[in-house]
Amino acid sequence: MTQARPAPLASAPAAPRIDYTFAPTAELLCQPGTLAVLGFDDVDVAGADDPRCLSLALPGLDVRTAREHWRVDALVRHGRSDGVNWASGGGWLFAGVCISEGDHGDDIGGCAEQAYRILCTFLSAQAGGCHVQRIWNYLDRINEGEGDAERYKHFCSGRLRGMGTFFDAGFPAATAIGQPHASGQLTVYCLAADQSGERIENPRQMSAWRYPRQYGRTPPSFARAMLLPARDALAISGTAAITGHTSRHHDDLAAQLAEVRTNIETLLVSAGLPAGLDAAAPLKVYLRHPQDVEQVAEFFARGLPQVPYVLLQGDVCRRELLVEIDGWRYA
Ligand code: 3EB
């Protein structure tokens, strides 16, 4: 059976454009419609005193690491309120929260709860409604602790507590990745819209919120992907070599990369989009071991030569997994 492609909705705001660029931060901030500029580790956006800038504690593994630039076709306002850095325009909202773990007695669950409470309180107060499409979470020492005591599992519990009732209609697409060098910070940021998107699940994978008990007391709260309101782009959650609920190809990077690719391509088909990844699919690759960088570069050069990507060092929440990929697919 062929699936109908989603018809674009002219009444909804067009998807933000996400680009990887080497242009200086100051120049990006001057461009009309800039909603956010994300820097990776040593790329200096932290110095820019602008709430649209966020510096992520993820080392870039490319020779020159790009910045991620979000743009909308509208005038953008920005500010800081109640612990949230935000920018909005054209029906879109970027909002980010950074929490110092030291303020929470090294309790990552409490940190996550606090971050989500701050964010959800802010989002709830937005006039005209606010629909979170996509959310990113970056935390230190994600795999530290055994079994239920692992920090990622505490993070999952705290996140759900902090969400309160805000996501009762369904979870957004998400990423949760470990920062390889302790930063002392939990960073959570999101993209929201004034209209709802459509949550997409992957038929090859169990929905994460239904994972069985062995993965922790609180299953992870995210959808596999989100078709943005105008149906003109798919936000792809962090995707790893998992089928059903099981990690595949332990310690085999080549096989994990192939499995991730199949998972993402399956997700695109679920969303009614063409399966192929090309120049209209900017991706972020999170790699546990920096020494694997050449193998990943080769995987892209051989199999996905058109795809724009950034290579970052980051830890997947399951310790047997070496790589995770998230990103966008424009229709
Ligand atoms: C997985 O599929 C891999 O906890 O927000 C991917 C995307 C993963 C998001 C999250 C976790 C999260 O279960 C891990």
Residues whose N, C-alpha, C, O or C-beta is under 5 A from the ligand:
A	BS01	3EB	A174 T175 A176 A208 P220 F222 S237 G238 T239 A240 I242 C317
